[in-house]
């Protein structure tokens, strides 16, 4: 599971380079990250079908005894299929939707891949602190995606509203 999250991170970091080189067609290879999550979840179907779980735990902060705990259960399996499948389909659609000279395309595609990775982390998190970190990452990335059209006032307003609502939700969850 950690490998899938790192794959999304690597894809998001590589996205600006790929988009500058290939334009919107870079969305096709970048769709591999969410598609890999979808495929991985499909291969884990027998493990979670009857209420089982797939668990990964890694040491994160030794002094505070905090681990990166990831868990795939039946519900998170379903959500992983949803996040991976929709993420891959949206990126494939973006490959044909955007023109090569679209303003802010490099940032948009990088943020979209990062958002898919943050959503995957949110679905797989098995620790409250990790859940909160991924929630806040989705908050920031959704703000950037919604406010992509910075020249439009309505876009900026909708992004600010989404930021406010998701931040309040995150604070409520933390409390």
N, C-alpha and C positions, 0 to 999 in steps of 0.2 A: 504494500500500500504506500509505503514511504517512497518507493521507486516511482510510482505514478505521480505523486505530488512533486517530486524532483523533476520528472519529465515535463510537467506543466511549467515549472519554474524555468527550466532550460529553454523550453519553447517560447515562453514569454520574453526571455532575455534575447533570444535569437530573432524574434519577430521583426524588430526594426531593421536589422541587417537584411533579412530575407525580403521584406516588403520594399526596401530601397532597391534591391536587385531585381526582383521579379514582379513588383507591383502587387495587385490584388491576387494574382495567382499563387502568391506565397501562402495564402490561406489554406490551400490544399494540403501541403505537407504539415502545416501547423495543426490541421485537424486530426493528425495522427495521435496527439496527446489525449484529447478526450475520447477518441475512438479506442485507444488502448485501454482506457478505464472501462469503457463499455465491454470490450472483449474480455478483459480480465474478470469483470463481474460475471459474465456468462460462464466462464470456466469455473467459477466458485459456486455455481448453482447447487451442485450436490452437497456441498459443505454446509449450506445455510437453509436448504429446503425444509428440513424437519426441525427447525429451531436451533440449529448449531450456529457456531460463530467462528470467524477467522480473526485472530488477534495478533497484533504486532506491538511490541513495547520496546522503546529505546530510551536510554538515559538522556536527559536533557540538562537539568540543572542539579548537580549532585548535592550542593550545599543545602538546597531547599527540598531535596528528595522529590523532584518533579520529573516525570517521564513524558515522552511523546507516546501516548497510548492511542492506537487506532484499532477499531473493531468493525467488522462487517457482519451484521446480523441480517435477518430477512428484510426488515424495513430499510436498512442502509443499503442492502443489495439492490432493492427496487429503486431507491433514490440514486444510487451510483449509475444504474442503467439509464435513468432519466437524465442525470447531469451529463454523463458521457455521451449519450446518444444525441441529445439536443445540442450540446456543445459542438460536437462534430458536424451535425447538420447545419448549424448556424454558420460555422466557419466555411463550410463548403458553399453555402449560399452567398456568403460575403465575397467569395472568389469571383463570382459572376455579377454581383450586385454593384460593387464599387467600380468607378472608372479609375484608370491608372493615375490620373492627376487629382484624385480626391484629396481635399484638404484634411490634414491630420490623420491620414490612413495608417501611417506607421504606429502612431500612439494608440489609435483605436484598436487595431489588431492585437498589439501587445497587451493592452488592458483586457481585451476580450478573452485571450488565452489565460491570463492571470486570474481573471474572474472565474473561469471554469475550474481552474486549480483550487481557488479558495472555496468554491462551492463543494468540490470534491472533499477537501479537507474538513469542511463543516459537516458533511454527511458522515465521514469516517471517524471523526474525533470521539474519543472515549474518555476524555478528561475535560473538566469544566474550564480550566484555564486555556487549553488548546481550542476548545469550542469557542470561547470568547475571542481568541486571537483570530480564528478564521471568520467569525461573525464580523468583526471589525474590518478585516480585509475585504469581505464582500461589500461592506458598507462603503468603503473608499472606492473600490472598483466600480460599483454600481453608480456612484456619484459621477465618476469620470465618464462612464459609458452614457449615462442619461444626459449629461452636459456636454456631449461631444460637439454639438453644433453651438460653439461659444458665441457666434455672432447673433444668434436668436435669443431674445429676452425670455421667451417661453421655455426654451431649453435650459437656460440657467436657473429659472425659477423652479422648474420641475426637478432639476438636480438638487437644488438646495432643500426642497421639500422632502425628497427621498432621503437625503442625508440626515435631516432632522428626525424623520420617522424611524429609520433604521438605527440611528444612534440612541434614540430613546428606548427602542426595543432592546438594544444591547445592554443599556444601563439597567433596565428592568430585569433582564435575564441575570445580570451580574448580582443584583441585589437579592 
